[in-house]
Amino acid sequence: PLAFTMSRCSKLTQRFLLLLVMLPMWMNFLLRTYAWMTILDNSGIINTFLQNMGFPRVQLMNNRGAVILGMVYNYLPFMITPLYSIMTKIDKSLIEAAQDLGCNPIKVIFKIVLPLSFPGILTGITMTFVPAVSTFVISGLLGGSNCFLIGDLIQQQFLGNEYNLNYGAATSLMLIIVV
């Protein structure tokens, strides 16, 4: 929805919104994750605000929700950018023609926009799935020991206490084949 909305704005607004989407990418991946740690921590910004309002602290770190939030935040620009790029090329007259022929906005999305955006959808899925499936930094920092991903398993085999290079290499090879 954000990419479609961006593609239908004026050129100046498109550039500004694209800058806002890409701006976090100018910072290091690890620093972005540490920033979320600061925000979600027990003594972080959110819990401090809640406590000042009279509410009890909420456990926002070391759970799957924190990992999902971190992954979405870090990988969302990789999905929005190709979708925006392909959606700006959709001729507005096609959408107008569909509306003139009686399509409601939902039908326009499913009959016109989605089929024409399919190459961008595939590119975005590829650009987000490949790094997300092998990540271990986000789950280690935001999820703690409560969230264990395949990237954590591979990292543990090479750098952890197990130090089983053969198992780590085999797991990495299986991940490459699946991807």
N, C-alpha and C positions, 0 to 999 in steps of 0.2 A: 504493500500500500504506500509506503514512503517513497519508493522509487517511482511509482506511477504518479503520485502527487507531484513529486519533483519534476517529472517530465512534462507536466501540463502547466507549469508556472512560466512566468516570463523569463527571458534569458538571464537577466541580472539576478533574479531570485533563484534560478537554477544554480548559478555559479556560487551564490552564497550558501545555499543548502548543501551543495556538494562539498564546499569548504568545511562546513560544520560536520559532515559525515567523515571527511578525511582527516580533520584536525587531530583527533586522538592518535591516528596512525603516525604522526610526526614524533610521538614520544615512544620510548622503548617499551616493548611488550611486557617486560618484567616490572618496569615502573608503573605501568597501568594496572597490573595485578596487585602490586603493593598499595596503590592508591585505594583499590577496593578493600584491601585488608584494613586500611585506616578507617574507611567509611563504615565497614560492617563489624568491626571489633566490638567487644563488650564495653570498652570505654571509648568507642568511636563516635562519630558525628551523629549517627541515627540514634544510638542508645542514649547518648547525652541529651539529645533533644527530647526523646521520650521520657527520660527521667526528670527533666526540667518541667515537663508538662504533667508530671504526677503518675505516669505509667511505669510499670516495672520493666526492667531490662529484658530484651528479647535475644535469644541465641540466634544470631544471623550468620555466624562463621561455623566452619567445620560441619557443613551439611551439603546435601546435593543441590539445594537451592542456590547457595553461594557459588558453587562450581558452575551451575547452569548460567547464572547471572554473569560470571566472569567470562565464560566462553562466548555467550551471546554478545557481550560488550566488545570483546576482542576480535571476533570474527564477523560481526554484522556488516562492517564496511566491505568485506570481501564478497558479500551477497548483494548489497545495495548497488555497488558500482557497476557490475555488468548488467543488472536489471535496468538501472537508470539509462545506461548507454543504449541498450536495445529498445527501450520504451520511447526514447526521444525520437527514434526513427519511424515510429508508427505514425502513419498519416492520419491527421485529425479528421480528414474527410471520411475515412472509413468508420470512425466512431460516430460521426454525425449522421452518416447514411444508415447505420444500424439503428440509431435513435429515431430517425425519420421513418424507418420501416416498422417501428413499434417495439423495439427492444428496450426493456427497462435497464437501469444501470448494472444490475447483477448479470443479466444476460449479455450485455456488452462486454463485461469483464471476461466471462467464460467463453463467449463465442468469438470475440475479436482479439482482446488484449492478451489473454493467456496463450492461445495458439501462436500468435505472432511473437510472443516473448519467450517461447520455448528455448531457442538457442541461448538466451541470457540466463534462463533458469538452469539449464544444464551447466553452463560455465560457472555460475554462482555456487551451485551444489558442489562441483568439483573443487572450486577454490576454497570452500569452507570445510568440506568433509575431510579432505586429505590432511590439513594441519590439525583439525579438531580430533580426529581419530587417534592421532599419535601424541597428543599433548600430555604432559605430565606436570608442568609447572603450575598450571592453574589448579589442578586437583590437589597438588601437594600443598600449595599455599592457602587456598580458600577452603578446601575440603578436609584438610588434615588427614587423619587416619580413617575417617569415616567414609571417604569416597576413593575408590581404587579403580583406575582405568587401565586399559591395555598399555598405554604409554608408561604408566607407573610400574607395571610389571617388567617391562623391558628395561627401564632405567634402573630398577632394583637389581636386576640380574647383572648389569654391567658395573654399577657403582655402589650397590648396597652390600649388606653383610653376606648374602649368598655367594656373590661373585662367581656366577656360573655362566661363563661366556658362551658355552655351547647352547644352553637353554635360551639365553638371551638372543643369540644369533638365529636360532630356529624360530623363536617367536617373532622376531623382526621379519624374517623371510615369509612366514605365514601372513603377517600383516600386509606386507608388500603384495603378496598374491591376492589377498582379499580386496585390497584397494584397487 
